[in-house]
Amino acid sequence: MKLVFCGTPAFAVPTLKLALRAGHHVALVVTQPDRPAGRGGQITAPPVKQAAMEAGLRVVQPERIKNNPEFRADLDSIRPDAILVVAYGRIIPKWMLDLPRFGNINLHGSLLPKYRGAAPVQWALANGEHATGVTTMRLDEGLDTGAILLQRQMAIAPSMIATGILPLLAETGADLMMQTLVELEAGRIEPRPQDNSQATLAPILTRDDGRIDFSRPAMTIYNRWRGFQPWPGAWTTLHGRKLTVHRLLPTEVRGARGSEPGTLRLDEGTMFAACGDDTWVELVEVQPEGKRRMTAADFLRGHAVAAGTRLGA
C-alpha cells in the first residue's frame, strides 16, 4: 500500500520499520517538531524522525495539522491508501480521517475499550491488571472510540514495569498493524464498534501521580511504581525535601500493626515504610533531592533518619 505514517516516540518506531520491511511504500512520515530534551535542554529529534531519516524517508513536522492548507495539499497529492497513526500526539482532523480509502488506522496500547487515553500501558500496570494488549482501530472524531479492527492480548508478569512492557507491546503492535493491512486489503475484517459502557480512561500522567500516598495498601503503591516508570516515578518528602524512590517492594513487617501510614521502620540498613491496611513496603533504592541515587543502606549511613519518622508529612 501507499502509506502516510504519523508517529513520534520510540513506541511507534517498530511499526514504521516493519511497514518498510513488508514492502509498503511510506510516502511521508509526519511527526512532532524537535523539542528540548534531557537536563541540558538540547533540541532533539523524535525517535520516529530519526528512524525515518535513516531510512531515507521524507519527513514533515507541522506544529498544527487541523487548519494547515500546505499540509493538507501535501496529503491530498499523495492520495494514500491508509494513514497509520501510532502515538503521534495530535488529534486527527476530519478532513484527514476521510482522505484514505482504508481510513486512518491507529495502534493503541490497550485492549479497547479499556484504557482510552494517553497513557494506557502505564495505567494498566498502575491498576494491577494481569493482562494488557494492543488494538488496531479505525480512527473517528472521538478519543479512542473508533471501530476495533484486530486485537492481541499479552499477560503482565507481576515484576513487569512500564519501561519493560512498552517495547514488547510496540513489537507486538507492529506485527498486528501489518496483519491488519493485509486483512483490510483482502476484505476479511469486519470493524467492530466499541462497547462504550465498558470504557475506562487512561489520562495523561502528571508529576503528582508519582507522589506516594502511604494510606494506600502496599500492593497498590507497588503497582503505581511499576506503571509510572520512568516518569513521574515514585516520590515522597522527608524533612520537607523530595525523596525519589527508584525501587520498592511490598513486604511483611512483624509486630508493627497499627503504624501510621508513612512511618519509617529501620532494621540493619533496611528501610520500611508503613502503608494502608497494616501493610508495608521496603524502600530499596532512593535518591535524596540534589543527590545521586543510592541503596537504602547507603542512604541511612549518610543521613540522620530516626525510626518513627514519617514520610510525606
RAURBEL-V727827 format. One record per residue. N is the residue number from 0. OMEGA is omega in whole degrees, -180 to 180 (NA if undefined). NEAR is the number of other ideal C-beta (glycine too) atoms within 10 Angstrom. Layout:
{{N;OMEGA;NEAR} {N;OMEGA;NEAR}}
This chain:
{{0;169;19} {1;-172;14} {2;161;24} {3;-178;24} {4;178;28} {5;179;26} {6;-177;27} {7;-171;22} {8;-179;17} {9;-180;16} {10;-176;21} {11;-173;28} {12;180;22} {13;179;21} {14;178;25} {15;-178;27} {16;-178;15} {17;176;16} {18;178;22} {19;180;18} {20;180;10} {21;176;14} {22;177;7} {23;179;19} {24;178;12} {25;-174;19} {26;-177;18} {27;173;21} {28;-180;24} {29;-178;26} {30;-180;27} {31;176;20} {32;174;13} {33;-177;13} {34;172;12} {35;-180;9} {36;177;12} {37;-177;7} {38;-179;5} {39;180;7} {40;-179;9} {41;179;10} {42;-172;9} {43;177;14} {44;177;18} {45;179;25} {46;180;18} {47;178;29} {48;-180;22} {49;180;15} {50;-179;23} {51;179;25} {52;178;13} {53;-180;9} {54;179;13} {55;-179;7} {56;176;17} {57;-175;13} {58;169;18} {59;-177;17} {60;-177;15} {61;175;15} {62;178;9} {63;-178;9} {64;-175;19} {65;-180;14} {66;-177;9} {67;-175;15} {68;-179;7} {69;179;8} {70;180;18} {71;179;16} {72;178;10} {73;180;17} {74;178;21} {75;-178;11} {76;180;9} {77;-177;18} {78;-177;12} {79;173;22} {80;179;19} {81;171;25} {82;178;25} {83;-177;29} {84;-179;25} {85;177;27} {86;-179;24} {87;178;23} {88;176;14} {89;173;17} {90;-178;12} {91;-177;19} {92;-175;16} {93;-179;10} {94;-180;13} {95;177;22} {96;-175;17} {97;-170;9} {98;-173;20} {99;-179;21} {100;178;10} {101;176;19} {102;175;21} {103;-175;23} {104;-175;23} {105;170;24} {106;-176;26} {107;-175;27} {108;173;26} {109;174;24} {110;-178;20} {111;13;27} {112;177;19} {113;174;20} {114;168;26} {115;176;20} {116;-167;17} {117;-173;16} {118;-174;21} {119;-179;25} {120;-178;26} {121;-177;27} {122;176;25} {123;177;27} {124;-178;25} {125;-180;21} {126;174;15} {127;179;15} {128;178;18} {129;179;9} {130;172;10} {131;-180;23} {132;179;24} {133;-179;27} {134;165;27} {135;-179;27} {136;176;26} {137;-176;19} {138;169;20} {139;-175;17} {140;178;11} {141;178;11} {142;179;12} {143;-176;22} {144;-175;16} {145;-178;24} {146;-180;16} {147;176;19} {148;178;25} {149;177;18} {150;175;16} {151;-175;15} {152;176;11} {153;176;17} {154;177;10} {155;176;17} {156;-177;9} {157;-178;10} {158;-177;8} {159;172;16} {160;-173;16} {161;-178;21} {162;177;12} {163;-175;13} {164;-179;22} {165;178;18} {166;178;13} {167;179;14} {168;179;24} {169;179;22} {170;178;14} {171;-180;18} {172;178;27} {173;179;24} {174;180;15} {175;179;20} {176;179;26} {177;176;17} {178;180;15} {179;179;23} {180;179;22} {181;-176;13} {182;177;15} {183;-178;22} {184;179;13} {185;180;8} {186;-176;7} {187;179;8} {188;172;20} {189;-179;8} {190;-174;13} {191;179;13} {192;177;10} {193;174;20} {194;-175;10} {195;180;10} {196;-180;6} {197;-174;9} {198;169;16} {199;-174;15} {200;176;14} {201;-173;23} {202;178;11} {203;-177;9} {204;175;18} {205;179;9} {206;-175;10} {207;176;8} {208;180;19} {209;180;19} {210;-179;16} {211;174;25} {212;-174;14} {213;174;24} {214;176;15} {215;176;17} {216;-176;17} {217;-178;25} {218;176;15} {219;178;19} {220;179;25} {221;-180;22} {222;177;20} {223;175;24} {224;179;24} {225;-175;23} {226;-171;25} {227;174;22} {228;1;19} {229;-177;9} {230;4;12} {231;177;17} {232;177;18} {233;-178;25} {234;177;22} {235;175;21} {236;176;16} {237;-176;20} {238;175;12} {239;180;7} {240;-176;10} {241;175;13} {242;178;21} {243;179;17} {244;-177;24} {245;177;18} {246;175;15} {247;-179;23} {248;171;14} {249;-178;16} {250;176;15} {251;175;10} {252;-176;19} {253;174;6} {254;-177;5} {255;-179;13} {256;177;8} {257;180;6} {258;179;20} {259;178;11} {260;-178;21} {261;-179;20} {262;180;19} {263;171;19} {264;-175;18} {265;-178;15} {266;175;10} {267;177;6} {268;177;12} {269;-174;16} {270;180;23} {271;177;24} {272;179;27} {273;180;24} {274;180;25} {275;179;14} {276;179;11} {277;176;14} {278;-175;21} {279;168;21} {280;171;25} {281;177;19} {282;-171;23} {283;-177;16} {284;-174;15} {285;177;25} {286;176;17} {287;180;17} {288;178;12} {289;-179;7} {290;178;14} {291;174;7} {292;-174;14} {293;175;17} {294;178;17} {295;-179;21} {296;178;13} {297;179;14} {298;-177;21} {299;177;18} {300;-174;10} {301;-177;11} {302;179;14} {303;179;7} {304;-178;16} {305;172;7} {306;-178;11} {307;174;11} {308;180;16} {309;174;17} {310;176;22} {311;-177;16} {312;NA;13}}
